[in-house]
């Protein structure tokens, strides 16, 4: 029996179970039953899978570990230069001197360094959000790949059951002397082919589960039962998709944060053009017979004769212009990606509707008629097998179209750069 689990909210594009959830009650009657099966307790919804990935996905965990590094950078940027304490001993008077020199940063260097470090923290947070968006998109794709793989297993097992019934019917008619032995051989071949398809389907399902488990941060062999089916999901309008991309696209957010950080680098580079100064004071000893204890004052400043740090400002300013141009180009590309993804999604939705409203109901009739005609001796085995193959191809096509719709929705989500709201 072929089953596709779904929830009531997934009925917006019609009832996919008409063709995909098929069971044959008996060979002679050829009765086709279509039904739906509610998710078992403890089944994992897509939302729950995404929550599990947020908590356990290794890529997300690694990305989040960058924040403590960036926050430590803020503390480093806020550090002040240490004073120098020097002691001099000479053979001339005064023989000993103890001097304390304190450096002073001018031009707001410390404040601008801190501003850059904080901008780096913000850019890092945007990068984490970008990573999360990509992982969640991968989870959506892997989730529905598993759903489709499970449906293919059920469909293959159903086709194998039909092939077994066809083989049994051929054997019965051969034993009754109604058909030649070649019918049994041909039915055996069809059964073997159906068994191969079932084996392949089980292998694909196992591999798809391993991919999803890896994204969820759990052992690849962990058994999981999925609750959501391949039914149609809500689709935003093109205008809504474009607006969301402009507002929350993770790529654009990362570039915006990088631009802010680069502007802070320009400010830091400009502050380097202002020389720092150092002021010091000290005491001298052992200057007899002139005096016993004396003092001295020092003042140091770097003269920007050979290096004015203008080149550094030029480099950072050029990089800022480059990032702004890249942001403009990326915004245009994202708009194009969203429109292209939306067009493919619309096409996938139309194709799915066509299959579920016309092709799948017709396939039910073809299957019923073919089995009834063969059981009644009105059609030969070749006609039955051809009809069953045609029906199986239509159902596989419908299954693939359902998966294509979900993947097209994932493509739109990826183009938007954030989960669809």
C-alpha positions as CSV (number, residue, x, y, z in Angstrom):
1,X,0.0,0.0,0.0
2,X,1.3,3.4,-0.9
3,X,0.7,6.1,1.6
4,X,1.6,9.8,1.9
5,X,1.2,11.4,5.3
6,X,-0.1,14.9,5.4
7,X,-2.0,17.4,7.6
8,X,-5.3,19.1,6.9
9,X,-3.4,22.4,6.2
10,X,-1.7,20.8,3.2
11,X,-4.9,20.5,1.1
12,X,-4.6,23.8,-0.6
13,X,-3.5,22.5,-3.9
14,X,-5.9,19.6,-3.8
15,X,-5.7,16.0,-2.7
16,X,-2.5,14.4,-3.9
17,X,-3.5,11.2,-2.3
18,X,-5.8,10.5,-5.3
19,X,-3.0,8.8,-7.2
20,X,-0.1,8.5,-4.7
21,X,-1.9,6.8,-1.8
22,X,-3.2,3.7,-3.7
23,X,-3.9,0.2,-2.5
24,X,-5.1,-2.7,-4.5
25,X,-7.6,-4.8,-2.5
26,X,-7.6,-7.8,-4.8
27,X,-6.5,-8.8,-8.3
28,X,-9.9,-9.9,-9.5
29,X,-11.8,-6.9,-8.2
30,X,-9.0,-4.4,-9.0
31,X,-10.3,-2.1,-6.3
32,X,-8.3,1.1,-5.7
33,X,-8.5,2.7,-2.3
34,X,-7.3,6.3,-1.8
35,X,-6.8,7.5,1.8
36,X,-4.7,9.6,4.2
37,X,-2.8,8.7,7.2
38,X,-2.2,11.1,10.1
39,X,1.4,11.5,11.4
40,X,2.3,9.2,14.2
41,X,3.0,10.5,17.7
42,X,6.5,11.9,18.0
43,X,6.9,12.6,14.3
44,X,9.2,15.4,13.4
45,X,7.7,18.5,11.7
46,X,9.8,20.8,9.5
47,X,9.6,23.5,12.2
48,X,10.9,21.0,14.8
49,X,13.7,19.9,12.5
50,X,14.7,23.5,12.0
51,X,14.7,24.1,15.8
52,X,16.8,21.0,16.3
53,X,19.3,22.2,13.7
54,X,19.5,25.6,15.4
55,X,20.5,23.9,18.6
56,X,22.7,21.1,17.3
57,X,24.0,21.8,13.8
58,X,27.9,21.8,14.0
59,X,28.2,24.5,11.4
60,X,25.9,26.9,13.3
61,X,27.7,26.0,16.6
62,X,31.1,26.8,15.1
63,X,29.8,30.1,13.6
64,X,28.5,31.2,17.0
65,X,31.9,30.7,18.5
66,X,33.2,33.6,16.5
67,X,31.2,36.1,18.7
68,X,33.4,35.6,21.9
69,X,36.4,36.3,19.7
70,X,34.9,39.5,18.3
71,X,33.8,40.6,21.8
72,X,37.3,40.1,23.1
73,X,38.5,42.3,20.2
74,X,36.4,45.1,21.7
75,X,38.3,44.8,25.0
76,X,41.6,44.7,23.2
77,X,40.7,47.8,21.1
78,X,39.9,49.7,24.3
79,X,43.2,49.1,25.9
80,X,45.4,52.1,26.7
81,X,49.2,52.2,26.1
82,X,51.3,51.5,29.2
83,X,53.6,54.1,30.7
84,X,57.4,53.5,30.6
85,X,59.6,53.5,33.6
86,X,63.3,53.8,32.9
87,X,66.5,53.8,35.1
88,X,69.8,55.2,33.8
89,X,73.2,54.7,35.5
90,X,76.2,56.5,34.1
91,X,79.8,57.5,35.1
92,X,79.0,61.2,34.7
93,X,77.0,63.3,37.0
94,X,74.2,62.9,37.7
95,X,75.1,59.3,37.9
96,X,71.6,57.9,38.3
97,X,68.2,58.9,36.8
98,X,64.7,57.4,37.2
99,X,62.1,58.5,34.6
100,X,58.4,57.8,34.1
101,X,57.1,58.4,30.6
102,X,53.3,58.3,29.7
103,X,52.2,58.1,26.1
104,X,49.1,59.9,25.0
105,X,47.1,58.9,21.9
106,X,45.7,61.8,20.0
107,X,43.1,62.0,17.2
108,X,40.6,59.8,19.0
109,X,42.5,56.7,18.2
110,X,41.2,54.6,21.1
111,X,37.5,55.5,20.5
112,X,37.8,54.8,16.8
113,X,39.4,51.4,17.5
114,X,36.6,50.5,19.8
115,X,34.0,51.6,17.2
116,X,35.7,49.4,14.6
117,X,35.8,46.4,17.0
118,X,32.0,46.9,17.7
119,X,31.3,47.1,14.0
120,X,33.3,43.8,13.6
121,X,31.0,42.2,16.3
122,X,27.9,43.4,14.3
123,X,29.4,42.0,11.1
124,X,30.1,38.7,12.8
125,X,26.5,38.5,14.0
126,X,25.3,39.1,10.4
127,X,27.6,36.3,9.2
128,X,26.1,34.0,11.8
129,X,22.6,34.9,10.6
130,X,23.7,34.2,7.1
131,X,25.1,30.8,8.1
132,X,21.9,30.0,9.9
133,X,19.7,30.9,6.9
134,X,21.8,28.6,4.7
135,X,21.7,25.7,7.1
136,X,17.9,26.1,7.5
137,X,17.5,26.1,3.8
138,X,19.6,22.9,3.6
139,X,17.3,21.4,6.3
140,X,14.2,22.3,4.3
141,X,15.6,20.6,1.2
142,X,16.9,17.5,3.1
143,X,13.6,17.2,5.0
144,X,11.5,17.0,1.8
145,X,14.0,14.8,0.1
146,X,13.4,12.3,2.9
147,X,9.6,12.7,2.6
148,X,9.9,12.1,-1.2
149,X,12.2,9.2,-0.7
150,X,9.8,7.5,1.8
151,X,6.9,8.1,-0.7
152,X,9.0,6.5,-3.4
153,X,9.6,3.5,-1.2
154,X,5.9,3.1,-0.6
155,X,5.2,3.6,-4.2
156,X,7.8,1.1,-5.2
157,X,6.5,-1.4,-2.7
158,X,3.0,-0.9,-4.1
159,X,4.2,-1.4,-7.6
160,X,6.0,-4.6,-6.5
161,X,2.7,-5.8,-4.9
162,X,0.9,-5.2,-8.2
163,X,3.6,-7.0,-10.1
164,X,3.3,-9.9,-7.6
165,X,-0.4,-10.0,-8.2
166,X,0.1,-9.9,-11.9
167,X,2.5,-12.7,-11.7
168,X,0.1,-14.8,-9.5
169,X,-2.7,-14.1,-11.9
170,X,-0.5,-15.2,-14.9
171,X,0.5,-18.4,-13.0
172,X,-3.2,-19.1,-12.2
173,X,-4.3,-18.6,-15.8
174,X,-1.3,-20.7,-17.0
175,X,-2.2,-23.5,-14.6
176,X,-5.8,-23.3,-16.0
177,X,-4.4,-23.6,-19.5
178,X,-5.7,-20.2,-20.5
179,X,-2.3,-18.6,-21.4
180,X,1.1,-19.8,-22.5
181,X,4.1,-20.2,-20.1
182,X,5.7,-17.1,-21.7
183,X,3.2,-15.0,-19.8
184,X,4.5,-16.3,-16.5
185,X,8.1,-15.6,-17.6
186,X,7.2,-12.1,-18.6
187,X,5.4,-11.6,-15.3
188,X,8.5,-12.9,-13.4
189,X,10.6,-10.4,-15.3
190,X,8.3,-7.5,-14.4
191,X,8.3,-8.6,-10.7
192,X,12.1,-8.8,-10.7
193,X,12.3,-5.3,-12.1
194,X,9.8,-4.0,-9.5
195,X,11.9,-5.6,-6.7
196,X,15.0,-3.8,-8.1
197,X,13.1,-0.5,-7.9
198,X,12.1,-1.2,-4.3
199,X,15.7,-1.9,-3.4
200,X,16.9,1.3,-5.0
201,X,14.1,3.3,-3.3
202,X,15.1,1.9,0.1
203,X,18.8,2.9,-0.5
204,X,17.8,6.4,-1.5
205,X,15.6,6.7,1.6
206,X,18.5,5.6,3.8
207,X,20.9,8.1,2.2
208,X,18.4,10.9,2.4
209,X,17.9,10.3,6.1
210,X,21.6,10.3,6.7
211,X,21.9,13.7,5.1
212,X,19.1,15.1,7.2
213,X,20.4,13.6,10.4
214,X,23.8,15.2,9.7
215,X,22.2,18.6,9.3
216,X,20.3,18.1,12.6
217,X,23.6,17.3,14.4
218,X,22.8,13.7,15.2
219,X,24.2,10.3,14.1
220,X,23.5,9.5,10.5
221,X,21.7,6.3,11.4
222,X,19.3,7.9,13.9
223,X,15.7,6.7,13.1
224,X,13.4,9.7,12.4
225,X,9.7,9.8,11.5
226,X,8.6,12.9,9.6
227,X,5.3,14.5,10.0
228,X,5.0,16.9,7.1
229,X,4.1,15.7,3.7
230,X,4.7,17.0,0.2
231,X,1.5,19.0,0.2
232,X,1.6,22.5,-1.0
233,X,3.0,25.1,1.3
234,X,2.0,28.8,1.5
235,X,3.6,30.9,-1.2
236,X,4.1,34.7,-0.9
237,X,3.4,37.0,-3.8
238,X,6.3,38.2,-5.9
239,X,6.0,41.7,-4.4
240,X,6.1,40.2,-0.9
241,X,9.1,38.1,-1.8
242,X,11.0,41.1,-3.2
243,X,10.1,43.3,-0.2
244,X,11.4,40.6,2.2
245,X,14.6,40.2,0.2
246,X,15.2,44.0,0.4
247,X,14.6,44.0,4.2
248,X,16.2,40.9,5.6
249,X,18.4,39.3,2.9
250,X,21.3,37.9,4.9
251,X,23.8,38.6,2.1
252,X,22.8,42.3,2.0
253,X,22.9,42.4,5.8
254,X,26.4,41.1,5.9
255,X,27.5,43.6,3.3
256,X,25.9,46.4,5.2
257,X,27.7,45.4,8.4
258,X,31.0,45.1,6.4
259,X,30.5,48.6,5.0
260,X,29.9,49.9,8.5
261,X,33.1,48.2,9.7
262,X,35.0,49.5,6.7
263,X,33.9,53.0,7.4
264,X,35.2,52.5,10.9
265,X,38.5,51.4,9.4
266,X,38.7,54.6,7.4
267,X,38.2,56.6,10.6
268,X,41.0,54.6,12.3
269,X,43.3,55.2,9.3
270,X,42.6,58.9,9.5
271,X,43.4,59.0,13.2
272,X,46.8,57.5,12.4
273,X,47.7,60.7,10.6
274,X,47.8,62.6,13.9
275,X,51.1,61.9,15.8
276,X,51.0,60.6,19.3
277,X,53.0,62.4,22.1
278,X,54.7,61.2,25.2
279,X,55.3,63.2,28.4
280,X,57.7,62.2,31.2
281,X,59.2,63.3,34.4
282,X,62.0,61.9,36.5
283,X,64.5,62.4,39.3
284,X,68.3,62.3,39.2
285,X,70.7,61.2,42.0
286,X,74.4,61.3,42.8
287,X,75.3,64.6,41.2
288,X,77.5,65.8,44.0
289,X,79.2,68.1,44.6
290,X,76.6,70.1,42.5
291,X,73.5,68.7,44.1
292,X,72.1,65.6,45.7
293,X,68.8,65.1,44.0
294,X,67.5,66.8,40.8
295,X,64.7,66.4,38.3
296,X,64.0,66.3,34.6
297,X,61.0,66.7,32.3
298,X,60.7,65.1,28.8
299,X,58.3,65.6,25.9
300,X,58.3,63.4,22.7
301,X,56.4,63.7,19.5
302,X,56.8,61.9,16.1
303,X,57.3,64.3,13.2
304,X,55.4,63.0,10.1
305,X,58.1,63.9,7.7
306,X,58.5,60.6,5.8
307,X,55.3,58.8,6.6
308,X,52.0,60.7,6.9
309,X,49.8,57.6,6.8
310,X,47.8,59.1,3.9
311,X,48.4,55.9,1.9
312,X,46.6,53.9,4.6
313,X,43.6,56.2,4.4
314,X,43.6,55.9,0.6
315,X,43.6,52.1,0.8
316,X,40.7,51.9,3.3
317,X,38.6,54.5,1.4
318,X,39.0,52.6,-1.8
319,X,37.9,49.4,-0.1
320,X,34.9,51.2,1.2
321,X,33.9,52.3,-2.3
322,X,34.4,48.7,-3.5
323,X,32.1,47.3,-0.8
324,X,29.4,49.9,-1.6
325,X,29.6,49.0,-5.3
326,X,29.5,45.3,-4.4
327,X,26.4,45.9,-2.3
328,X,24.6,47.7,-5.1
329,X,25.4,44.9,-7.6
330,X,24.4,42.2,-5.1
331,X,21.0,43.9,-4.5
332,X,20.3,43.9,-8.2
333,X,21.4,40.2,-8.5
334,X,19.2,39.3,-5.6
335,X,16.1,40.9,-7.2
336,X,16.8,39.0,-10.3
337,X,17.3,35.7,-8.4
338,X,14.0,36.2,-6.6
339,X,12.1,36.8,-9.8
340,X,13.7,33.8,-11.5
341,X,13.0,31.6,-8.5
342,X,9.4,32.8,-8.3
343,X,8.9,32.0,-12.0
344,X,10.2,28.5,-11.5
345,X,8.0,28.1,-8.4
346,X,4.9,29.2,-10.3
347,X,5.7,26.8,-13.0
348,X,6.2,23.9,-10.5
349,X,2.9,24.8,-8.8
350,X,1.0,24.8,-12.2
351,X,2.5,21.5,-13.2
352,X,1.6,20.0,-9.8
353,X,-2.0,21.2,-10.1
354,X,-2.3,19.7,-13.6
355,X,-1.1,16.3,-12.4
356,X,-3.3,16.2,-9.3
357,X,-6.4,17.3,-11.1
358,X,-6.2,15.3,-14.3
359,X,-3.3,12.8,-14.6
360,X,-3.6,11.1,-11.2
361,X,-7.3,10.5,-11.3
362,X,-7.0,9.1,-14.8
363,X,-4.2,6.8,-13.6
364,X,-6.6,5.3,-11.0
365,X,-9.1,4.4,-13.8
366,X,-6.4,3.0,-16.0
367,X,-5.1,0.7,-13.3
368,X,-8.6,-0.5,-12.4
369,X,-9.6,-1.1,-16.0
370,X,-6.3,-2.9,-16.8
371,X,-6.5,-5.3,-13.8
372,X,-10.1,-6.0,-14.3
373,X,-9.7,-6.7,-18.0
374,X,-6.8,-9.1,-17.5
375,X,-8.6,-10.9,-14.7
376,X,-11.6,-11.3,-17.0
377,X,-9.4,-12.6,-19.8
378,X,-10.2,-9.6,-22.0
379,X,-6.6,-8.3,-22.2
380,X,-3.3,-10.1,-22.4
381,X,-0.5,-9.8,-19.9
382,X,1.5,-7.4,-22.1
383,X,-1.4,-5.0,-22.1
384,X,-1.6,-5.2,-18.3
385,X,2.1,-4.7,-17.7
386,X,2.1,-1.7,-20.1
387,X,-0.8,-0.2,-18.3
388,X,0.7,-0.7,-14.9
389,X,4.0,0.8,-16.1
390,X,2.2,3.8,-17.4
391,X,0.4,4.2,-14.1
392,X,3.6,3.9,-12.1
393,X,5.4,6.4,-14.4
394,X,2.5,8.9,-13.8
395,X,2.7,8.5,-10.1
396,X,6.4,8.8,-10.0
397,X,6.1,12.0,-12.1
398,X,3.5,13.3,-9.6
399,X,5.8,12.5,-6.7
400,X,8.7,14.2,-8.5
401,X,6.5,17.2,-9.2
402,X,5.6,17.5,-5.5
403,X,9.3,17.4,-4.6
404,X,10.1,19.9,-7.4
405,X,7.6,22.3,-5.9
406,X,9.2,22.1,-2.4
407,X,12.6,22.5,-3.9
408,X,11.5,25.5,-5.9
409,X,10.1,26.9,-2.7
410,X,13.5,26.3,-1.1
411,X,15.2,28.1,-4.1
412,X,12.9,31.1,-3.5
413,X,13.8,31.1,0.2
414,X,17.5,30.9,-0.7
415,X,17.1,33.8,-3.1
416,X,15.3,35.9,-0.5
417,X,18.2,35.1,1.9
418,X,16.0,34.3,4.9
419,X,13.2,31.9,5.8
420,X,10.0,32.9,4.1
421,X,7.6,34.7,6.4
